[in-house]
Amino acid sequence: MPQPATLSATRCILGEGALWHPDRGSFLWFDILGHRLYEHDGQTERHWQFDRAVSAAGIVEVSHLLIASERDLFLFDLDSASETRLCDLEADNPVTRSNDGRADPQGGFWIGTMGYKAEPGAGAIYRWYKGELRQLFGEITIPNAICFAPDGGHAYFTDTPTRVIRRVALDAEGWPVGEPDTWLDLRPEGLNPDGAVTDAAGNLWNAQWEANRVASYAPDGRFLRSFALPTPQTTCPAFGGADYDRLMVTSAAEGRPEEDGAAGNTFVFKTDARGRAEPRVVLA
């Protein structure tokens, strides 16, 4: 079993939003409650500080990201650290913040919201596509595992407390078609699905909160294998590196004892799996 290396020993309160940026040759991730975006190129770590919670991003171009915050979606220039607002995201609701999100193969961006105290049903899942923000699914408590089949035919997501990962078909423009179905039921094992990503073969890799692991499942939902981590609160994986054979996994220190020195760290595995480049977000 591969052993994780520590990519970053920075203790994130709530690490999330793992993302590889091929143009920059770097991993990106967020500390939602620390209001920070981090970047690590394998040698050097840097960060950007925000005045609000930020949680997930999609790549637009080499120096620009679409970022989701507790109140808006905005375009962020990594070179100048300047922001350009795109639209509100539950800006009139102080109860909620953004959580898990990812770009889809059609160029849209999916983002979930949730209550700061995980209030039941307070959140939702939205899609931003070519200037339009549309709510897709409501009454979500903790949105997670947002990722997509490589061919863009399906999206996956979960409401973590349900312990069920759902799948929904997508049309040619990336909008859901029909009702989501149960793709993976983790209730018998008592596992809590957190962030997820698919690899080039369509296998889904899911970080599992409080389980010290990230687990891989075939497109038909069969369990394939898992990689162990040295801290229980694993949150979000992403493939990266020149050959997309590095699996990065974020974690959370919130609520963990100081003795858990790995809590909130960001890890990387060398794997025999292959990821793929994240889709670019289409602005218009």
LINWO-V48371 format. One record per helix or strand of 2 or more residues. SS is the DSSP state (H for helix, E for strand). FROM is the first residue (numbers start at 0). TO is the last residue. If there is no record, write none. Layout:
SS,FROM,TO  SS,FROM,TO
This chain:
E,4,7  E,14,20  E,25,30  E,35,39  E,44,48  E,53,60  E,63,68  E,71,76  E,82,87  E,95,102  E,108,114  E,122,128  E,131,139  E,142,147  E,153,158  H,159,161  E,163,169  E,175,184  H,186,188  E,191,197  E,203,208  E,212,216  E,222,227  E,233,239  E,245,250  E,265,269
